[in-house]
């Protein structure tokens, strides 16, 4: 099978890009021809290129504007790539970008089936930002370009419902993303890949690792942390953010007198990211909305108990006794923080071991790649399916599936 993954922005600090890169790598490892097409990438993009995967950065134009403006591929560039490379299927990662819309339109003209992964950008909370712009894009471009996609990929049932609310009638398939299972540290207990923390600061660590973006709920976390102020703990906040979002977090830390208890680690990747996970004792993601929350799966893979909110699809944390799933409000988050930080080290490690076993069974890239390849085969050029929602989560993962009434926004 020849698979072309299309994404507007390719950088290791972007979650959508990380999924695209890792999925293509796993599919190539299984012997399929895989390519990644993008319009925006860092100058040293070759370091991101997975082994055996074609990487094509198209010439593009850019129009400045709110939220970074818009980037679009050079006229006919994607159509020329499709004609040259002749993919069996095209997998689109994103939704509102001109790169995605151009690829969908070119694929339709070439008769190549398309799988679309919106990656959470159709959630109501997200749509409140730049709402007028997105409605214009939908009515003028997206509805026509994306109408005939072969299948829609959602990472949770709630995301499938969000997709349906935009009037899509094509099949919606719910399947999780994958993560790499890190090797255990020799000093780890109960299979938990923890590392000893630096001697200079023996306090336990609660880790937030994600973009410093309003939807991630960082002000909520800081207020809850200030209310609890767990003795012997510090909060580490890591991830990229705009200058404005970083300034908001810094100002709130000062206002809440948290500068001695909160560390802003900035953007991390590679060995630094691995080290942060291994030195942490607890992971917190207080998002108002997530279609999946890949960092939750990553934290579980590292053997960390997780606190997250009901804006994420991780209700199974409670049933599997490896974390907390609470309302996205200060009191509920504070109660979870208090309970988690008052547990013994052994108690947290036991919870973490349960989470790691869950990831090993259900959320590895091997599982994800197998399911995605099955999806490509199911919704190939000769298939015909009704607009239904199906669930492809592994056995043992709770998932409700069904149809939902479609309505235009």
Buried (B, 14 or more C-beta within 10 A) or exposed (E): BBBBBBBBBBBBBBBBBBBBBBBBBBBBBEEBBBBBBBBBBBEEBEEBBBEBBBBBBBEBEEEEEEEEEBBBBEEEBBBBBBEEBEBBBBBBBBBBBBBBBBBBBBBBEBEBBBBBBBBBBBBEBBBEEBEEBBEEBBEEBBBBBBEBBBBBBBBBBBBBBBBBBBBBEBBBBBBBBBBBBBEBBEEBBBBBBBBEBEEEEEBBBBBBBBBBBBBBBBBBBBBBBBBBBBEEBBBBBBBBBEEEBBEBBEEBBEEBEBEEBBBBBEBBEEEEBBEBBBBBBBBBBBBBBBBBBBBBBBBBBBBBBBBBBBBBBBEBBEEBEBBBBBEBBBEBBBBBBBEBBEBEEEEBBBBBBBBBBBBBEBBBBBBBBBBBBEBBEBBBEEEEEEBBBBBBBBEEBEBEBEEBEEEEB
